[in-house]
Amino acid sequence: SSYTSLEISDGGWQWKLVAEIPIRIAGNELMIAVHRDLLGLAHGTIPLNFEFKWADNIDDGSDSREFLLHGDAAPNGRFNYRYQE
């Protein structure tokens, strides 16, 4: 099993580790498992409803222009994914 980091912004490009979370890759699909507690939401309090965008290939997060040259995002442009419980 593989893991990745769940981090929270500590202001600007400063990041703080929240937890290591499991990931699974199957074909062209990437699956992650994030417990509600890690998001500060107790089970059953409110339905989850959030939007997200995937970004990677950023060498150094200190200069946002680096992402324009070397980064990648999904979905493209101003679009984003939505998860509703």
Secondary structure as the mmCIF struct_conf table of DSSP 4:
data_model
#
loop_
_struct_conf.conf_type_id
_struct_conf.id
_struct_conf.beg_label_comp_id
_struct_conf.beg_label_asym_id
_struct_conf.beg_label_seq_id
_struct_conf.end_label_comp_id
_struct_conf.end_label_asym_id
_struct_conf.end_label_seq_id
STRN STRN1 SER A 2 SER A 9
BEND BEND1 ASP A 10 GLY A 11
TURN_TY1_P TURN_TY1_P1 GLY A 12 TRP A 13
STRN STRN2 TRP A 15 ALA A 26
TURN_TY1_P TURN_TY1_P2 GLY A 27 ASN A 28
STRN STRN3 GLU A 29 ILE A 32
HELX_RH_3T_P HELX_RH_3T_P1 ARG A 36 LEU A 39
TURN_TY1_P TURN_TY1_P3 GLY A 40 GLY A 40
TURN_TY1_P TURN_TY1_P4 HIS A 43 GLY A 44
BEND BEND2 THR A 45 ILE A 46
STRN STRN4 ASN A 49 PHE A 52
STRN STRN5 TRP A 54 ASP A 56
BEND BEND3 ASP A 59 ASP A 59
TURN_TY1_P TURN_TY1_P5 GLY A 61 SER A 62
TURN_TY1_P TURN_TY1_P6 SER A 64 SER A 64
HELX_RH_AL_P HELX_RH_AL_P1 ARG A 65 HIS A 70
STRN STRN6 ASP A 72 ALA A 74
BEND BEND4 PRO A 75 PRO A 75
TURN_TY1_P TURN_TY1_P7 GLY A 77 ARG A 78
STRN STRN7 TYR A 81 GLN A 84
#
